[in-house]
Amino acid sequence: MSAIKLEAVEPDTHIPFMDLAALHRPIQGEIEKEISRLVSASSFVLGPLVAQFEDAFAAYCESSYAIGCNSGTSAIHLALCALNIGPGDEVITVSHTFVGTVWGILYCGAKPVFVDIDADTMNIDIAKVEARITSKTKAILPVHLYGQPVDMDPLMDLARKHGLYVIEDAAQAHGARYKGRRVGSLGDIACFSFYPGKNLGAWGEAGAVVTANLRLAERLRQIRDHGQPRRYCHSELGFNYRMDSIQAAVLDVKLRHLDAWNDRRAELSSLYHDRLSGVQGLQLPIYGQDAQSVHHLFVIRHVNRDAIAKRMEEAGVSTGLHYPIPVHRQPAVYGAIDDSHVMKETERVAASCLSLPLHPTLSDSQLDRVSNVLVAAIRAD
């Protein structure tokens, strides 16, 4: 572990958990130029700018089609609808995730079936998936949590063995790779969120579904736009899940910078490991051998999480919680499931996880201060 000067932790300029203003400042001119072009064209919903971004994002994901929509939650709902998943069906997923993963399942009338997470990666524990498959199971919905891809090959083998679809929740993993392949090209369908704080974030709400299947792509486009195969012809129940052109314009510009931003996140993650390795009682992120994470979040674990977070905030360093209450314990969800399945690791992680500041504009000196403050907060017990 690198030497940490504990005397240097006195209050200084506040370090926010995220700094979107600093991220956008260097590219604001590029974005404003695209928005000005959009205003002149007066095409504000779907239209050519959305199509342009969809093509660019599909190519980035090394897939064939991207269907832009209004949020990552809607993307999951769209994907399930396109696969004809509905009442009486079951979808296997995890409880240690943002609740939007499960909303789409419930919106379809299907039942979420939870599997515990791996103690190291905090992704779905693939060894426990098969025991949760029943005659009602139609799909597996793994989450590439915190930017790290799930170990997809054994999961895909299991899905094919049982005739199940695999829907990637890639909301936190824009640009991540598994065995050299981009997240988004690994399952039958992949769902992305472009919420402002994501590695690729819009200036508002937006999302996308990615697939290599032309039939699914056409169905997805139809469902997101009021179930219209053509204008004013509504052949099935659809939704107003269309992407705004202004978000596509912003995303198209930011996509050009995404790899550089992800590289910086990887550098910062490595620095955190260097500064914090060996701190007693502190568990740092562990990455799978075949996974190339994009480090959406840097999530540490400690049994005194709440006290540590409070001390860090008092010292001028903001942290985040992702996620302190598992989805299966959310009041809106546990009433909709009948499941006494024990999820030991999910519960343990939820009680101990803490996210440190990590974003492309975080400086090395800021990271050093975060590390110093964290170590002081731990040693204060």
Residue, then its C-alpha position, 0 to 999 in steps of 0.5 A: m500500500s502506498a504511504i498515506k499521510l493521515e495528517a493531510v485529511e483536514p477539511d479542504t475544498h469539498i469533493p463531490f461524488m460526481d461533477l457533471a459540469a466539469l465533464h461537460r465543460p470541454i465539449q459544451g461547444e460541440i453539443e451546442k452546435e448539434i442542438s442548434r442544428l436540431v432546432s433549425a430542423s425542428s425534429f424533436v422526437l425520433g427523427p434523423l438525429v435519433a437514427q444517427f445515434e442509434d446507428a453509431f451506438a449499435a456499431y459501438c456495441e458491435s451489434s446490428y441494431a439500437i433502438g432509442c427510447n426514453s429511459g433504461t427502465s423503459a428499455i427493459h420493459l420493451a425488451l421483455c414485451a418484444l420477447n412476449i413475456g407476460p403474466g404467468d412467466e418468470v424472469i430470473t435476475v438479481s436483487h442487488t441492483f437498481v429497482g428499474t431492473v425489476w420494474g420492467i418484469l412487473y410491468c409485463g405482469a411476469k414474476p421476478v425470481f431472484v438469485d444471490i450474487d457472487a461474493d467477489t464480483m457482486n454480479i449474479d452467482i451463475a452456480k445458483v441460477e439453474a436451481r431457480i429455473t422452473s417450467k415457467t421461466k422464460a428469460i434470465l436478466p443478468v446485470h453488469l453491475y458497477g460496470q463489470p460484465v457478468d461471466m456470460d459464457p456459462l450463463m449463455d450455455l445454461a440459457r440455451k440448455h433450457g431454451l431461455y432468452v438472455i437480456e443483458d442489463a447493461a445500464q452501468a456498463h457502456g463500453a465494457r468487454y467480456k472476453g474481448r466482446r462488447v457488452g450489448s452483443l453477448g445476449d439476445i437483447a441488451c438494455f442501456s440507460f443514459y441517465p445523466g450520471k452514467n458513463l454515457g449520460a444524456w442531458g435528461e432521461a434516455g435509454a436504448v435496446v440493442t440486438a442483432n435480431l432484425r425481427l426483434a428490432e422491428r418489433l421494438r421500434q413498433i412497441r416504443d412508438h404506440g404500437q405503430p407499424r405505420r403512422y396511425c395504424h396501431s396493431e398492438l398495445g404500444f407505449n410512448y417510449r420514444m427518444d427525444s432528439i435533443q438527447a440523441a444529439v447530446l449522446d452522439v457527441k459524448l459517444r465520441h469521448l466515451d472510450a477516453w473517459n472509460d480509460r480514465r476511470a480505469e486509471l483511477s480505479s487502479l490508483y484507488h487499489d494502489r492507495l487502499s490495498g491492505v487497509q484492515g477491514l476494507q474490501l476493494p472491488i474484485y474483477g473477473q478474469d475475463a471481464q474488462s470493467v468500465h468502472h462506473l462505480f468504485v464500490i468498497r465494503h466495510v462493516n462500519r459503512d454508515a459511520i465511515a460515510k458520515r465521517m467522510e462527509e464531515a471531512g468534505v468528501s461525498t460518497g454514494l450508496h448503491y444499493p442499501i436496500p435489496v430490491h426483494r425487500q422494497p415494499a413495492v416488490y415484496g408484496a408482488i412475489d412469493d419467495s423465501h429464497v435466502m440471499k446471504e451475499t445480497e444482504r451482506v453487500a447491501a449492508s456494507c457497500l459504499s461508493l467512492p467518488l470516481h469520474p473522468t474529471l477526478s484528479d489524482s490529488q483529489l483521489d489521494r485526499v479521498s483515500n486519506v479521508l477514508v483511511a482516517a474514517i476507518r481508523a477512527d473506530 
